[in-house]
Amino acid sequence: MKIDRRRLLGVAVGLGFALAAPAGALAQAFPQRDITFIVPWNAGGSNDVMARALQPILKEDGISVVIENVAGATGSVGLRRVAQSPPDGYVLGMGTSSTLALIAQGKTPLKNENFTHLVRVSTDPLLLLVPGKGGAATLEAFIDTMKKSPGNVSIGTPGTYNINHIFASMTARAAGVDFAHVAYTGGSKVVQDLSGGHVQAGVLKPSESIGQIQEGLVRALGVFADTRLALLPNVPTFKEKGIDVFPFGPVVQMAYIVEPAGLPKDIEARLIGAFRKALADPRFRTFAEQNAFLTDDLTGDALTAEVGRVATALGVVADKVFPKSQ
């Protein structure tokens, strides 16, 4: 039998295209199942609340996420799970400046290179808070209390060696005394104990404390920023009170979405597009305004560069604030 080589070549090319088509179709159809969204903090904290605000908006764009709270080690436990997952788009997580500070200080085996950085979700101011009943009435009164009881005033923060811990230390520095640091596994735990009067102060984001502030369960004494917050116009800044909380350089609290390193570019683009759309949605914009945090359009390589800059700044400040023996 004579073989028609041209016909055979055509069949081979056609077969090759048929075999290749499903892979392309799979990429275009991503995701084909739920995506695990790891929030490395307790339920009810600011990062958890933000993730749950994004969840229904993402679903409208075909991205169904199942939120899983994996708290511990200032965010390192949950993000370690993200870093160790297959880079297929089905496990993502919420990175924060808190974990970045640990990375910068070498207090976790994680590296920024372990992740694909997708999109920044928020930048947040931080507040010094006291119990609504029995707490100091003003920032000056709280500083005076610290001076009268050196080393004994307790300040709670979500985690250790992070930006919250840095600002708690800066408050004690303003008083010229030490303080009793109380570390928690998330902001929701801090505000719970603060509301109950079990800790004398806390350093938290507005988004994880605004409800308790409005109910009078906690009181905001000062903003760790250069300008007051529109949401809390009567709360002064530390700067107004002559307290420099950035003596070693500016640091910022931010949250951002990560995937494991090595994520395919087409899946990365799909996820970035979905998150950008969700962050720009009027519902999420309103949510951001109600919780006094900022959103922007920082994604991909630009976000990776910003993560590096923030980590460097946190490392420099932490080196000045925390004794080497710690």
Backbone bond lengths (Angstrom), bond angles and torsions (degrees), N, CA, C in turn:
res aa  C-N    CA-C-N  psi(-1)  N-CA   C-N-CA  omega(-1)  CA-C   N-CA-C  phi
1 M - - - 1.470 - - 1.524 109.10 -
2 K 1.320 115.44 131.85 1.448 120.18 179.34 1.536 109.94 -82.91
3 I 1.346 114.90 129.58 1.468 120.00 -178.08 1.515 110.09 -94.08
4 D 1.301 115.75 124.69 1.462 120.76 174.95 1.532 108.29 -80.20
5 R 1.360 116.94 102.34 1.464 121.34 -173.77 1.528 112.19 -63.20
6 R 1.345 115.28 -38.11 1.457 117.81 -179.86 1.524 111.63 -64.44
7 R 1.367 114.15 -38.73 1.465 118.01 179.77 1.530 110.20 -67.99
8 L 1.343 115.75 -40.24 1.455 120.34 179.73 1.530 110.64 -63.75
9 L 1.349 116.14 -39.97 1.457 120.18 177.95 1.518 111.07 -63.53
10 G 1.333 115.37 -39.55 1.459 119.26 178.69 1.515 112.00 -63.36
11 V 1.352 115.08 -41.13 1.469 119.62 178.54 1.519 109.93 -63.36
12 A 1.352 116.17 -42.57 1.461 120.51 -178.84 1.524 111.44 -63.37
13 V 1.343 116.16 -43.17 1.461 120.22 179.04 1.523 110.27 -63.79
14 G 1.336 114.81 -42.97 1.459 119.16 179.59 1.514 112.09 -63.26
15 L 1.349 115.81 -40.15 1.455 120.31 178.91 1.523 110.56 -65.28
16 G 1.349 115.24 -40.43 1.461 119.69 178.61 1.509 111.39 -62.53
17 F 1.317 116.50 -40.48 1.467 120.47 178.84 1.521 110.33 -65.23
18 A 1.333 116.52 -39.99 1.464 120.50 -179.19 1.515 110.88 -65.08
19 L 1.368 115.40 -38.70 1.449 118.81 179.91 1.529 111.29 -70.09
20 A 1.344 115.92 -34.09 1.459 120.10 -178.00 1.522 112.05 -77.64
21 A 1.307 116.79 -28.49 1.463 120.96 -173.54 1.519 114.06 -58.31
22 P 1.352 119.34 -43.97 1.453 118.08 -178.68 1.522 113.28 -58.47
23 A 1.353 118.07 -38.94 1.463 120.70 -180.00 1.519 110.30 -62.60
24 G 1.333 115.81 -44.07 1.456 119.46 177.93 1.510 111.75 -63.56
25 A 1.319 114.92 -40.69 1.457 119.55 179.77 1.521 110.91 -64.61
26 L 1.351 116.17 -37.94 1.453 119.87 179.07 1.529 110.58 -63.08
27 A 1.331 116.21 -42.90 1.459 119.91 -179.77 1.528 110.69 -62.44
28 Q 1.336 114.99 -43.01 1.460 118.98 -178.95 1.518 111.58 -67.60
29 A 1.340 117.12 -28.11 1.463 120.97 -176.21 1.524 112.80 -90.07
30 F 1.336 117.68 -0.29 1.464 120.28 -178.81 1.526 110.47 -57.76
31 P 1.343 117.19 136.16 1.456 127.51 -1.44 1.521 111.97 -91.43
32 Q 1.321 115.82 152.76 1.456 120.81 178.77 1.523 112.42 -101.60
33 R 1.331 115.93 -0.81 1.470 120.20 176.02 1.531 107.93 -153.48
34 D 1.319 116.08 177.58 1.458 120.62 179.80 1.530 111.03 -62.44
35 I 1.323 114.96 147.73 1.460 122.25 176.13 1.522 108.40 -104.49
36 T 1.331 117.17 132.40 1.459 121.28 175.91 1.520 109.09 -80.45
37 F 1.317 116.10 122.70 1.460 122.97 -179.37 1.528 106.79 -109.26
38 I 1.341 116.53 103.54 1.457 121.12 -177.24 1.525 110.58 -87.49
39 V 1.324 114.72 119.64 1.464 121.65 172.06 1.526 105.47 -102.37
40 P 1.342 118.41 113.16 1.463 120.00 -172.23 1.528 114.47 -82.02
41 W 1.317 116.11 37.00 1.457 122.90 -179.98 1.528 108.77 -143.68
42 N 1.327 116.95 168.50 1.462 121.25 179.17 1.520 112.02 -62.70
43 A 1.313 116.11 155.56 1.456 121.70 173.13 1.528 109.01 -63.07
44 G 1.334 115.96 142.79 1.456 121.39 177.44 1.509 114.29 95.53
45 G 1.345 117.44 -11.83 1.458 120.52 176.68 1.511 111.04 -78.68
46 S 1.318 116.62 175.95 1.463 120.57 -173.85 1.523 112.94 -62.40
47 N 1.326 117.45 -42.08 1.463 120.04 -178.77 1.522 111.37 -67.94
48 D 1.316 116.12 -36.79 1.456 120.87 176.74 1.529 110.30 -65.54
49 V 1.324 116.25 -43.79 1.468 121.10 -179.62 1.526 110.59 -62.95
50 M 1.350 116.62 -42.09 1.467 120.06 178.90 1.529 111.12 -63.74
51 A 1.332 116.01 -43.23 1.460 119.63 179.87 1.525 110.81 -60.53
52 R 1.315 116.37 -41.39 1.466 120.20 -178.60 1.526 111.84 -73.13
53 A 1.330 117.75 -25.14 1.463 120.24 173.90 1.526 110.57 -71.62
54 L 1.331 116.75 -33.75 1.467 121.17 179.35 1.526 112.19 -77.41
55 Q 1.315 117.12 -28.94 1.470 122.72 -171.35 1.532 114.06 -51.26
56 P 1.340 120.29 -54.12 1.473 119.42 -178.11 1.529 113.20 -68.95
57 I 1.340 116.95 -29.86 1.462 119.88 179.88 1.518 110.19 -70.85
58 L 1.339 116.77 -41.38 1.465 121.02 177.00 1.527 110.90 -62.30
59 K 1.333 116.37 -38.39 1.467 120.30 -178.11 1.519 111.48 -61.15
60 E 1.327 117.23 -33.64 1.459 121.08 178.62 1.530 111.67 -64.26
61 D 1.340 115.97 -21.49 1.463 121.60 179.70 1.533 111.38 -101.25
62 G 1.335 116.35 14.94 1.453 119.98 176.86 1.512 115.40 84.31
63 I 1.342 117.34 10.73 1.458 122.03 178.57 1.529 107.99 -109.13
64 S 1.324 116.52 101.33 1.464 121.65 -179.08 1.525 109.17 -97.40
65 V 1.343 116.16 113.62 1.461 119.92 -178.40 1.521 110.54 -110.66
66 V 1.333 115.25 142.11 1.453 122.87 174.39 1.520 106.76 -109.91
67 I 1.323 116.28 114.68 1.457 120.70 -175.16 1.524 110.43 -81.49
68 E 1.320 115.08 132.38 1.463 121.97 179.60 1.526 108.24 -129.20
69 N 1.322 116.39 121.99 1.459 121.06 178.19 1.522 109.55 -88.10
70 V 1.332 115.67 118.75 1.469 121.53 -179.91 1.528 106.85 -126.94
71 A 1.342 115.90 85.43 1.461 121.11 -174.04 1.524 111.24 -85.32
72 G 1.348 114.00 160.28 1.455 119.88 173.75 1.509 113.24 135.39
73 A 1.345 115.78 143.24 1.458 123.54 174.13 1.528 112.23 55.14
74 T 1.336 115.79 45.31 1.474 121.43 176.89 1.534 111.97 53.35
75 G 1.318 115.55 42.96 1.459 121.65 176.49 1.511 114.69 91.63
76 S 1.323 117.95 -10.42 1.466 120.49 -174.48 1.521 113.55 -69.20
77 V 1.328 117.22 -34.40 1.468 120.09 -177.03 1.526 110.59 -62.78
78 G 1.324 116.07 -50.74 1.462 119.73 -179.67 1.511 112.80 -65.93
79 L 1.326 117.45 -41.99 1.468 119.88 -178.40 1.528 111.65 -71.52
80 R 1.326 117.95 -26.12 1.456 119.81 174.57 1.531 109.98 -64.76
81 R 1.321 115.30 -37.23 1.471 118.96 177.68 1.527 110.67 -65.58
82 V 1.333 116.47 -39.44 1.472 119.63 176.67 1.523 109.75 -61.35
83 A 1.329 116.37 -49.74 1.465 121.42 -176.41 1.523 112.02 -59.69
84 Q 1.333 117.11 -32.14 1.466 121.61 -176.39 1.528 113.16 -90.03
85 S 1.330 117.46 -0.54 1.463 121.31 -179.41 1.523 110.67 -82.97
86 P 1.341 117.51 157.31 1.473 119.96 176.17 1.528 110.13 -60.82
87 P 1.322 118.36 140.42 1.476 121.30 179.85 1.525 111.77 -80.93
88 D 1.331 115.62 63.22 1.461 120.24 -176.54 1.524 112.84 -115.67
89 G 1.347 116.40 4.10 1.456 120.12 176.94 1.509 115.12 92.43
90 Y 1.337 117.53 -4.66 1.460 119.23 -173.34 1.530 114.36 -97.24
91 V 1.325 117.96 2.55 1.468 121.97 171.17 1.521 107.47 -137.14
92 L 1.318 116.59 118.56 1.455 121.19 175.96 1.520 108.58 -129.20
93 G 1.317 116.28 166.13 1.455 119.47 -177.27 1.511 112.56 -146.22
94 M 1.333 114.74 172.19 1.458 122.33 179.70 1.523 109.02 -105.82
95 G 1.318 116.16 108.08 1.456 120.53 174.65 1.515 109.66 -84.69
96 T 1.334 116.44 152.91 1.468 120.59 179.14 1.522 110.18 -141.90
97 S 1.329 115.19 165.80 1.457 120.56 175.91 1.516 111.43 -62.07
98 S 1.332 117.05 -26.27 1.466 120.10 179.79 1.521 110.72 -61.42
99 T 1.325 116.64 -49.41 1.461 119.71 178.74 1.524 110.97 -70.91
100 L 1.331 116.10 -33.64 1.462 120.02 175.74 1.525 111.34 -57.70
101 A 1.340 116.06 -39.41 1.460 119.68 179.87 1.529 110.67 -62.81
102 L 1.331 117.08 -38.63 1.465 120.09 177.47 1.522 110.80 -66.39
103 I 1.336 116.03 -41.12 1.471 120.47 177.84 1.525 109.80 -60.43
104 A 1.335 116.38 -44.54 1.459 120.97 -177.99 1.521 112.08 -63.86
105 Q 1.341 116.74 -31.08 1.462 121.15 -178.53 1.530 113.30 -93.63
106 G 1.341 116.22 -0.05 1.461 119.58 -179.28 1.513 113.42 69.64
107 K 1.337 117.18 26.76 1.460 121.29 -178.49 1.526 112.50 -96.37
108 T 1.304 117.41 10.23 1.461 123.95 174.83 1.526 107.53 -147.09
109 P 1.336 117.84 148.92 1.460 119.22 177.75 1.525 113.40 -72.58
110 L 1.321 116.98 -8.52 1.460 120.53 -179.89 1.526 111.39 -67.77
111 K 1.326 115.72 149.67 1.464 123.59 173.81 1.525 108.21 -129.78
112 N 1.317 117.03 153.80 1.460 119.69 176.74 1.520 111.58 -62.01
113 E 1.341 116.03 -26.74 1.463 120.79 179.18 1.526 112.78 -69.75
114 N 1.339 117.52 -9.89 1.463 121.16 177.61 1.526 112.39 -74.96
115 F 1.343 116.76 -7.68 1.462 120.05 -170.39 1.529 113.55 -127.27
116 T 1.335 113.98 152.75 1.462 122.54 164.10 1.519 106.06 -97.20
117 H 1.329 117.24 120.39 1.466 121.13 -177.37 1.527 109.24 -90.41
118 L 1.319 116.07 122.64 1.461 120.66 -173.21 1.529 113.52 -96.94
119 V 1.335 116.98 -62.81 1.468 119.70 -172.37 1.527 109.98 -156.93
120 R 1.330 116.30 141.07 1.469 119.51 175.31 1.526 109.21 -81.16
121 V 1.318 115.76 134.98 1.464 121.45 -179.04 1.520 111.09 -94.40
122 S 1.334 117.20 -40.46 1.460 118.87 -175.20 1.517 112.08 -159.05
123 T 1.320 115.15 155.81 1.457 122.31 161.43 1.530 105.15 -122.99
124 D 1.330 115.37 136.79 1.461 120.00 -169.63 1.519 112.45 -128.26
125 P 1.340 116.83 138.59 1.465 120.05 167.25 1.527 107.64 -75.52
126 L 1.307 117.48 165.75 1.464 121.24 175.17 1.522 109.57 -123.23
127 L 1.318 115.34 152.78 1.461 122.11 -177.16 1.523 111.01 -121.69
128 L 1.341 116.39 148.96 1.459 121.32 165.85 1.522 106.61 -94.51
129 L 1.326 115.82 122.72 1.457 121.62 -175.70 1.524 110.72 -121.03
130 V 1.328 115.57 150.78 1.464 121.55 174.44 1.532 107.67 -132.11
131 P 1.342 118.10 165.38 1.463 119.78 176.61 1.525 111.87 -58.05
132 G 1.314 116.29 146.73 1.459 120.46 -179.80 1.515 112.44 -67.30
133 K 1.337 116.35 -29.78 1.463 120.97 178.12 1.527 108.79 -114.04
134 G 1.309 115.27 124.14 1.459 119.36 176.16 1.512 115.02 88.47
135 G 1.336 117.16 -9.78 1.454 119.32 179.26 1.517 111.73 -81.69
136 A 1.321 116.38 167.09 1.460 120.88 178.46 1.526 110.34 -59.15
137 A 1.320 115.97 146.21 1.466 120.90 -177.91 1.516 112.35 -83.14
138 T 1.331 116.73 -27.56 1.460 120.96 -177.77 1.521 110.35 -138.54
139 L 1.330 115.67 166.08 1.462 120.52 177.11 1.525 110.29 -63.09
140 E 1.316 116.54 -40.95 1.461 119.96 178.58 1.527 111.30 -60.58
141 A 1.335 116.47 -40.87 1.468 120.22 -179.77 1.523 111.05 -65.94
142 F 1.337 116.53 -36.20 1.466 119.49 179.36 1.524 110.61 -68.31
143 I 1.332 116.56 -43.67 1.467 120.63 177.79 1.533 109.74 -59.98
144 D 1.325 116.48 -39.78 1.469 120.98 179.05 1.525 110.83 -64.59
145 T 1.332 116.76 -39.00 1.467 120.70 177.26 1.523 110.66 -62.54
146 M 1.317 117.10 -40.84 1.458 121.02 178.35 1.531 110.87 -62.88
147 K 1.329 116.19 -40.79 1.459 120.54 180.00 1.528 111.45 -64.28
148 K 1.333 116.40 -36.66 1.465 121.09 -177.56 1.524 112.52 -77.67
149 S 1.348 116.33 -18.57 1.467 119.92 -178.75 1.521 109.80 -134.66
150 P 1.326 116.61 64.94 1.470 120.45 -174.58 1.519 113.88 -58.18
151 G 1.340 114.22 128.60 1.457 120.63 177.52 1.507 115.31 81.74
152 N 1.323 118.07 -4.16 1.470 120.68 -174.18 1.524 114.61 -109.54
153 V 1.317 118.42 -15.52 1.469 120.46 -179.38 1.530 108.66 -77.80
154 S 1.325 116.14 126.35 1.471 121.34 -175.92 1.515 111.76 -92.10
155 I 1.343 115.57 134.53 1.468 122.16 176.08 1.520 107.62 -128.13
156 G 1.319 116.45 122.07 1.465 121.82 -178.79 1.517 112.12 -94.93
157 T 1.315 115.90 142.23 1.463 121.71 176.33 1.527 109.53 -140.18
158 P 1.336 117.78 153.22 1.468 120.16 174.38 1.529 109.73 -77.43
159 G 1.319 117.06 93.67 1.452 121.79 179.42 1.518 112.77 97.90
160 T 1.338 115.02 -179.29 1.461 121.84 -178.55 1.521 111.20 -125.57
161 Y 1.327 114.98 158.14 1.463 123.12 175.92 1.534 112.88 57.82
162 N 1.332 115.96 24.18 1.461 119.93 -179.95 1.526 109.72 -110.59
163 I 1.325 116.33 -171.62 1.461 119.74 -175.70 1.528 111.75 -66.78
164 N 1.343 117.66 -33.31 1.470 120.58 175.62 1.530 109.91 -62.72
165 H 1.318 115.57 -45.95 1.464 121.58 178.32 1.529 110.22 -62.30
166 I 1.329 117.06 -39.81 1.464 121.49 177.76 1.524 110.22 -59.24
167 F 1.345 117.12 -47.61 1.463 119.65 -177.72 1.531 112.06 -70.19
168 A 1.332 117.46 -32.08 1.467 119.62 173.84 1.520 109.48 -62.26
169 S 1.328 116.34 -40.76 1.466 121.38 178.27 1.522 111.18 -66.79
170 M 1.335 116.50 -36.68 1.459 120.21 178.41 1.536 111.03 -66.29
171 T 1.337 117.15 -33.78 1.463 120.88 176.38 1.523 110.23 -64.37
172 A 1.330 115.96 -44.76 1.464 120.11 177.70 1.522 111.02 -65.32
173 R 1.326 116.04 -35.68 1.471 121.06 178.32 1.526 110.40 -61.94
174 A 1.350 116.31 -37.99 1.459 120.49 178.50 1.529 111.07 -64.52
175 A 1.347 115.56 -31.45 1.469 119.78 178.65 1.527 111.52 -84.43
176 G 1.337 116.29 -14.73 1.450 120.10 -179.45 1.510 113.72 76.25
177 V 1.348 116.71 23.81 1.469 121.05 -178.36 1.524 110.11 -136.84
178 D 1.316 115.67 172.96 1.455 121.23 173.49 1.531 108.65 -87.15
179 F 1.323 117.15 176.59 1.465 120.85 177.96 1.525 109.20 -148.16
180 A 1.331 116.41 167.98 1.460 121.91 178.30 1.525 108.21 -96.48
181 H 1.324 116.44 106.78 1.464 120.23 -179.31 1.517 110.43 -83.31
182 V 1.339 116.13 131.77 1.460 121.58 178.29 1.526 107.61 -120.49
183 A 1.328 116.38 114.27 1.473 121.29 -176.60 1.522 110.70 -95.77
184 Y 1.332 115.97 137.46 1.458 122.80 178.86 1.527 109.67 -122.10
185 T 1.331 115.81 167.87 1.461 120.38 179.70 1.526 112.89 -88.94
186 G 1.320 117.74 5.63 1.462 120.80 177.58 1.512 111.20 175.89
187 G 1.342 115.42 161.23 1.449 120.67 -178.48 1.521 113.78 -63.86
188 S 1.327 117.13 -32.06 1.469 119.85 -179.46 1.520 111.29 -62.92
189 K 1.336 116.33 -33.74 1.461 120.74 178.57 1.532 110.66 -71.28
190 V 1.328 116.24 -37.48 1.470 120.37 178.85 1.528 110.14 -63.77
191 V 1.320 116.16 -50.09 1.466 119.19 -175.72 1.525 111.06 -67.58
192 Q 1.325 117.29 -29.25 1.467 120.66 177.03 1.527 110.59 -65.49
193 D 1.326 116.88 -48.52 1.463 120.11 179.15 1.517 111.97 -69.78
194 L 1.329 116.37 -32.85 1.460 120.81 178.13 1.525 110.06 -65.85
195 S 1.312 116.91 -43.52 1.466 121.27 178.75 1.520 111.39 -61.84
196 G 1.328 116.14 -33.99 1.463 120.98 -179.43 1.515 113.62 -86.24
197 G 1.334 117.30 -1.07 1.454 120.15 179.25 1.516 114.47 75.72
198 H 1.341 117.33 19.06 1.461 120.77 -178.74 1.522 112.60 -85.40
199 V 1.319 116.67 -12.34 1.462 122.65 174.67 1.518 106.51 -138.06
200 Q 1.334 117.55 146.68 1.466 120.07 -170.46 1.527 114.49 -82.31
201 A 1.320 116.76 -20.08 1.464 119.96 178.20 1.519 108.68 -160.52
202 G 1.328 115.99 167.47 1.456 121.17 177.84 1.518 109.83 -151.34
203 V 1.323 115.89 153.86 1.465 121.63 175.32 1.518 107.21 -115.35
204 L 1.335 116.28 113.07 1.454 121.93 -171.77 1.524 111.48 -142.65
205 K 1.322 115.51 166.39 1.461 122.02 172.36 1.530 109.33 -80.59
206 P 1.334 117.48 154.05 1.462 119.44 172.85 1.530 112.27 -58.60
207 S 1.338 116.74 -36.74 1.465 120.26 -175.66 1.521 113.58 -63.88
208 E 1.343 118.37 -22.07 1.455 119.81 179.59 1.528 112.47 -104.32
209 S 1.343 115.91 6.14 1.462 118.69 -178.14 1.528 113.98 -138.63
210 I 1.339 117.88 -5.95 1.461 120.24 -172.82 1.524 112.43 -61.19
211 G 1.333 117.25 -37.57 1.465 119.88 178.76 1.514 111.67 -62.10
212 Q 1.325 116.31 -44.34 1.463 120.99 -179.97 1.523 111.71 -70.14
213 I 1.338 116.59 -32.50 1.471 119.95 175.34 1.524 109.71 -64.10
214 Q 1.314 116.39 -47.11 1.465 120.92 -177.99 1.524 112.25 -66.14
215 E 1.336 116.89 -28.68 1.466 120.95 178.72 1.521 112.50 -86.98
216 G 1.320 116.78 -4.43 1.457 120.19 179.50 1.519 114.31 80.33
217 L 1.317 117.23 11.61 1.466 120.38 179.84 1.524 111.51 -77.15
218 V 1.326 116.59 -29.88 1.466 121.52 174.30 1.524 108.11 -134.71
219 R 1.326 115.59 161.30 1.468 120.71 -179.18 1.519 108.94 -126.74
220 A 1.332 116.17 132.72 1.457 121.17 176.65 1.530 109.19 -87.45
221 L 1.350 115.74 125.71 1.466 120.34 -178.55 1.521 112.78 -100.10
222 G 1.331 116.80 -29.28 1.455 118.62 -176.78 1.506 112.22 -163.99
223 V 1.341 115.77 154.26 1.463 122.89 178.26 1.525 108.35 -107.28
224 F 1.327 116.14 130.00 1.462 121.13 176.72 1.532 108.45 -82.62
225 A 1.314 115.36 72.20 1.467 121.55 -176.75 1.521 108.68 -161.95
226 D 1.323 116.20 174.11 1.465 120.73 -179.43 1.521 112.82 -89.23
227 T 1.339 116.95 -17.87 1.466 120.05 -179.17 1.532 110.03 -132.58
228 R 1.307 115.89 153.40 1.466 120.93 178.41 1.526 110.75 -69.06
229 L 1.325 114.91 161.22 1.456 120.98 178.67 1.523 110.19 -92.42
230 A 1.320 116.65 136.89 1.470 120.56 178.05 1.522 111.00 -60.73
231 L 1.329 116.54 -32.95 1.457 120.66 -178.81 1.531 111.82 -72.00
232 L 1.346 116.67 -27.42 1.469 121.58 -178.53 1.533 108.67 -130.84
233 P 1.316 117.07 67.60 1.470 120.96 -172.11 1.524 114.61 -64.98
234 N 1.326 117.85 -19.27 1.458 120.55 -177.90 1.523 113.38 -91.94
235 V 1.309 116.22 -1.08 1.474 119.91 -179.75 1.527 108.80 -94.63
236 P 1.316 117.60 119.02 1.465 120.04 -177.06 1.527 112.62 -74.46
237 T 1.300 116.06 162.01 1.461 120.87 173.33 1.531 108.95 -88.44
238 F 1.320 116.06 158.78 1.459 119.85 174.02 1.527 110.03 -61.97
239 K 1.327 115.45 -35.13 1.469 120.00 -179.31 1.516 110.82 -60.50
240 E 1.343 117.21 -41.65 1.464 121.16 178.16 1.518 112.07 -57.68
241 K 1.322 115.05 -33.25 1.455 120.99 -177.44 1.526 112.37 -89.07
242 G 1.324 115.36 8.75 1.457 119.68 177.36 1.508 114.43 77.38
243 I 1.333 116.90 21.92 1.465 121.37 -179.20 1.520 108.67 -110.30
244 D 1.316 116.57 118.18 1.460 121.91 -179.57 1.523 109.42 -89.73
245 V 1.331 116.19 108.83 1.470 119.84 179.90 1.531 111.38 -96.87
246 F 1.332 116.20 4.18 1.469 120.59 176.42 1.536 111.01 -123.78
247 P 1.337 118.44 45.91 1.467 119.10 -175.70 1.520 114.05 -67.82
248 F 1.313 116.49 -20.68 1.466 120.07 -177.47 1.533 112.15 -110.64
249 G 1.331 116.08 12.26 1.459 120.29 179.71 1.517 111.64 120.45
250 P 1.330 117.19 154.41 1.469 121.04 -178.56 1.530 112.14 -71.75
251 V 1.315 115.40 141.75 1.460 121.76 173.34 1.518 108.15 -131.69
252 V 1.317 116.92 153.01 1.459 121.20 -175.03 1.519 110.13 -131.95
253 Q 1.327 115.53 142.07 1.461 121.20 173.48 1.517 108.15 -94.34
254 M 1.309 117.42 122.63 1.461 120.10 179.49 1.519 110.57 -141.74
255 A 1.326 115.06 160.88 1.459 122.30 176.28 1.524 108.24 -128.59
256 Y 1.332 116.81 143.61 1.460 120.78 -175.62 1.526 110.00 -153.46
257 I 1.323 115.65 158.30 1.463 121.71 -175.66 1.526 109.87 -94.68
258 V 1.335 115.04 134.26 1.468 120.57 178.70 1.523 111.00 -128.30
259 E 1.317 114.67 154.96 1.459 124.61 169.86 1.530 106.80 -125.81
260 P 1.316 118.87 167.45 1.462 119.43 175.44 1.530 111.16 -61.47
261 A 1.315 117.06 153.21 1.463 121.62 175.67 1.524 109.80 -60.62
262 G 1.314 115.90 148.26 1.458 120.28 178.46 1.512 114.34 88.92
263 L 1.324 117.70 13.21 1.465 121.19 179.10 1.530 109.59 -63.38
264 P 1.340 118.53 130.77 1.473 120.54 177.78 1.534 111.51 -56.65
265 K 1.321 116.44 142.39 1.453 121.63 -174.21 1.525 113.55 -60.94
266 D 1.348 116.52 -35.56 1.468 117.47 -178.80 1.526 111.25 -68.67
267 I 1.333 116.66 -37.07 1.466 119.81 177.70 1.525 110.23 -71.50
268 E 1.321 116.56 -39.21 1.465 120.90 176.23 1.524 110.41 -57.81
269 A 1.321 116.77 -45.38 1.465 120.94 -179.70 1.527 111.26 -64.12
270 R 1.327 116.47 -39.40 1.471 120.67 179.68 1.531 110.65 -63.31
271 L 1.328 116.82 -44.94 1.458 120.81 -178.29 1.526 111.44 -69.75
272 I 1.329 117.07 -42.27 1.456 119.85 178.08 1.528 110.37 -60.58
273 G 1.319 116.63 -43.66 1.455 120.45 179.41 1.514 112.46 -60.94
274 A 1.336 116.44 -42.46 1.464 120.59 -179.03 1.524 111.27 -67.14
275 F 1.342 116.78 -43.08 1.461 119.44 -179.78 1.529 111.42 -69.32
276 R 1.316 117.66 -39.08 1.471 119.62 177.58 1.525 110.43 -59.62
277 K 1.313 115.37 -42.83 1.465 120.38 -179.81 1.528 110.59 -64.08
278 A 1.351 116.41 -41.77 1.464 120.63 -179.15 1.530 111.26 -67.63
279 L 1.339 116.45 -40.84 1.460 120.10 -179.48 1.526 112.27 -67.42
280 A 1.321 116.37 -28.49 1.469 120.88 179.26 1.524 112.55 -86.04
281 D 1.317 116.87 -8.53 1.464 120.97 -178.74 1.535 109.98 -62.84
282 P 1.332 118.06 136.30 1.467 120.60 -179.00 1.523 113.54 -55.45
283 R 1.334 117.04 -32.42 1.465 119.47 178.96 1.527 111.46 -64.29
284 F 1.327 116.73 -41.14 1.457 118.89 179.65 1.530 110.44 -75.09
285 R 1.314 117.44 -34.23 1.469 121.06 176.37 1.533 110.47 -59.91
286 T 1.330 115.29 -43.35 1.466 120.17 178.08 1.517 110.36 -64.02
287 F 1.334 116.21 -42.27 1.454 121.82 177.58 1.533 110.45 -58.94
288 A 1.327 116.97 -41.92 1.464 121.53 179.43 1.528 110.81 -63.11
289 E 1.320 116.90 -43.85 1.466 121.01 179.61 1.527 110.72 -63.38
290 Q 1.314 116.67 -40.25 1.465 121.30 -178.92 1.517 112.71 -69.10
291 N 1.333 116.50 -18.26 1.464 120.55 -177.76 1.529 112.81 -117.48
292 A 1.325 116.39 11.65 1.469 123.19 172.16 1.515 114.05 56.29
293 F 1.333 116.43 43.23 1.466 118.13 170.19 1.521 109.68 -125.68
294 L 1.331 115.76 160.17 1.456 122.14 -175.68 1.521 110.77 -103.75
295 T 1.320 116.26 146.77 1.462 121.49 173.41 1.528 108.28 -122.10
296 D 1.318 115.78 154.26 1.461 120.11 177.04 1.525 108.55 -145.92
297 D 1.314 116.79 -165.32 1.464 120.43 -176.14 1.530 110.28 -120.24
298 L 1.317 115.91 45.22 1.467 120.69 -178.20 1.522 109.73 -90.00
299 T 1.334 116.91 118.99 1.462 121.10 -175.41 1.525 111.30 -139.98
300 G 1.335 114.70 167.75 1.460 122.10 169.46 1.515 115.46 52.01
301 D 1.325 116.13 -131.48 1.468 122.04 -176.21 1.522 112.23 -61.21
302 A 1.337 117.06 -36.46 1.470 120.35 178.98 1.524 110.40 -64.91
303 L 1.323 117.00 -38.65 1.457 120.87 177.29 1.525 110.38 -67.63
304 T 1.318 117.12 -42.25 1.466 120.67 178.36 1.527 110.44 -57.49
305 A 1.333 116.87 -42.46 1.462 120.92 178.29 1.532 111.26 -64.76
306 E 1.333 116.79 -40.98 1.465 121.03 179.15 1.523 111.02 -65.79
307 V 1.328 116.97 -40.86 1.466 121.09 176.85 1.528 109.46 -57.60
308 G 1.312 117.13 -42.74 1.456 121.06 178.20 1.516 112.29 -62.55
309 R 1.332 116.76 -42.19 1.467 120.71 -179.92 1.528 111.05 -66.10
310 V 1.336 116.42 -44.64 1.466 120.23 -179.97 1.526 110.44 -63.68
311 A 1.321 117.02 -42.10 1.463 120.62 179.06 1.522 110.92 -60.81
312 T 1.325 116.69 -42.15 1.466 120.67 179.26 1.529 110.51 -62.66
313 A 1.340 116.98 -45.64 1.463 121.14 -179.89 1.528 110.95 -62.70
314 L 1.329 116.80 -43.27 1.463 120.72 179.20 1.521 111.05 -63.49
315 G 1.329 116.14 -38.47 1.456 119.92 179.01 1.512 111.92 -63.83
316 V 1.335 116.69 -42.47 1.469 121.31 179.67 1.527 110.54 -63.58
317 V 1.345 116.28 -47.37 1.462 120.78 -178.23 1.526 110.71 -65.81
318 A 1.327 116.72 -45.95 1.466 120.62 -179.22 1.522 111.52 -60.17
319 D 1.321 116.39 -36.23 1.464 120.82 179.28 1.523 110.95 -63.92
320 K 1.330 116.86 -29.48 1.453 121.42 179.24 1.537 111.79 -83.23
321 V 1.336 115.64 -34.39 1.463 120.99 -172.17 1.518 112.64 -84.04
322 F 1.326 116.77 -43.73 1.457 120.80 -174.11 1.530 111.15 -98.84
323 P 1.327 117.84 124.04 1.455 120.47 177.01 1.523 111.00 -58.09
324 K 1.323 116.57 147.73 1.459 121.13 -178.56 1.530 111.72 -58.97
325 S 1.315 117.51 -30.22 1.468 121.20 -178.67 1.510 112.97 -65.48
326 Q 1.364 116.15 -21.16 1.457 120.12 178.87 1.518 111.06 -74.94
